[in-house]
């Protein structure tokens, strides 16, 4: 039972931002799990020697069954990996995820699990590993993340989480074939099953992204409207979500001027709505607006840099001033977000990015 207590302590510390404390708790839990087998064998010998029912009952209460040990151990490995990642110990984090995958392949307890359940667990580990690889950045790691997800499809061909992750990877990298294939597989699951599994509406959101990338703005807006996630948001949050979707498309290297303009207009509409409703009192809203303006500024700055080499000084000078205005707005809103919710790391990140 101490193992579960240490595992829960690690998860609580990780959620509260104490990665170092979480790592310590997870290490203790792992040490207890590693010694559980030896301890169980020793207690068996003692139980036979003493031959008492009380001792046998005490042993059952104090020692986790092997199937539960394996599940708790996997959760501890997840937390162990994430704690290393948050602490910037990326090699250790990746090694821990690989260790978790290896455990699923070699541990006897997992070999007796139904294949469907085992495939779902493997898919979960693969998704977490792919997210870490993607966050670390770089072409090689992005390709490794895609490969990890594609491999997990073989184990869990109908796992919605893997399909959504592949579709998202295709959207971010501009890999239309990957995105189309993943979304096609999702569609084949059937609308009822997708809605049952996708409570946050990620699928409709990705379908809207696919339409936006292809220039089908009207179809994209319809998909956003149908999204369960968007329906549950307030009007202000829905406008922010729409602006975020359009700006993601606008920031792609292949984006057209029309797509960039749609992103600008959606951002302005969202900003006006936030101001009219005094929603700026919410740190969450401020952070969302700050991130949107930061992306918009980066798009305008890139456009200014590109045009300055090809256009005359007057035109490029105007674009440069517009980009600087966008930068000032992004910094202003990021500062407001930090003041409203100084404990939110994402607000500080938005401020740092806008100030560069």
C-alpha positions, 0 to 999 in steps of 0.5 A: 500500500505504501507504493500506491501512497508514494505514486499518488504523492508523486502525481499530486506534486507533479500536478502542483508543479513540484517536479523535483519532489514528484521525481523523489516520490516516484523513485521511492515507489519504483524502489518499493515495486522492485523489492516487492517480489523479494518481499513477497517470497520472504513473507511466503516463507514466514507464513509457512513457518508461523502457519497462522491465519492472521499472518496470512491475512496481514500479508494479503493486505500489505502486498499488492497482487502482481497484476495490480503491481504491474499497473501501478508500476506503469503509472509510476513510469509515466510520472517518472518520465514526465518529471524528468521532462519538466526538469529538462532532463530530456534524455532521461525522460525519453529513456523512461518512456522506452522503458515503459514500452519495453515493460509492456513487451517483456513483463509476464503480467502484461502477456496475460492481458487481453490483446485489445486492452494491451493495445490500448495501453501501448497506444497511451504510452506511444501518444505520451512519448510522441508528444514529448518528442514533438515538444523537444522539436527538430525534424528527426524527433518529429519523424520519430514521433510520427513513426511511434504513432504509426507503429501503435496503429498496428496494436490498436487499429481503432484507437481514437487517440492515436488517430487524432494525434496523427491527424494533428501531426499532419496538420502542424507539418502540412502533411495533407496525406497523413492528415487525410488518411487519419481523418478518413480512418476516424470517419470510418469508425462512425459518427456515434462512436466518435462522439462517444469517445471524443467528448472534447470535440477534437475530431471536428476541430481537426476536420475544420482545420483540414477544410481551412488548409484546403481553402474551404473556409465555409466547410471549415466553419460548419465543422467548427460549429458542429464541434462538441467542444465549441458548442460547450464554450461561451460565445467569447471562448468560441470566437477565440477558438475560431481565431486560434484555428484560423491563425494556425492555418495562417502561420503555415508556410503554404498559407495564402494571403486570404488565409492570413487575412481571415486569421487577422479578422477573426482575431480582431473580432475576438479581441473586440468581444473580449473588450466589450464583455470585460472578459479581460478580468479573466486571466484565462481569457487574457492568456488566450488573447495574448497567444493569439496576438503573439501568433499574429505578430509573428505572421506580420513580422514574417510578412514584413521581412519577406516583402522588404526584400522584394518591394520598395522602401515605402511599402515595406516600411508601412508593413514593418510599422504594422508588425511593430504595432502588433508586437506592442499589442501582444506584449501588452496583453501578455503583461495583463495575463501575467498580472491577472494570473502570475502562477500560469507559466503559459502567460510568462511564455507568451510574454517572452515570445512576444518580447523577442 
